[in-house]
Amino acid sequence: MIVNITDKAKQQIDNLCEKNDKWAVSLNMKGGGCAGFEYTWGFLSSSDEMEDDDEWVNTHTHRLVIGGPSLMYLMGTTIDYKEEVFGSSFSLDNPNAKSSCGCGTSISI
């Protein structure tokens, strides 16, 4: 499996897709952030937005799409959704990360 998505994260992806009338959530990596690489999230509105080298993971009713160039950086990552008193967010446990920033949105590889 490319990534492991917990049931809570799958449910949140489905909720976000339904709320925003999209068929998938996308996850990619780009250069930047305070640690070197930054996670970027987005939506896909139709299946023809996928590139040939993109991969996807089914949630309960929608999909998480990972951009082809980001696969080697995200392989083996566990994605969870944490609900806390002062906010909720996706958390990523990336085994490829050598270090991460304090806010958890960027990593070094």
Sequence and secondary structure as in RCSB ss.txt:
>XXXX:A:sequence
MIVNITDKAKQQIDNLCEKNDKWAVSLNMKGGGCAGFEYTWGFLSSSDEMEDDDEWVNTHTHRLVIGGPSLMYLM
GTTIDYKEEVFGSSFSLDNPNAKSSCGCGTSISI
>XXXX:A:secstr
   EE HHHHHHHHHHHHHHT SEEEEEEEEETTTEEEEEEEEE SGGG  TT EEEE SSSEEEE GGGHHHHT
T EEEEEEETTEEEEEEE TT SEE TTSSEEE 
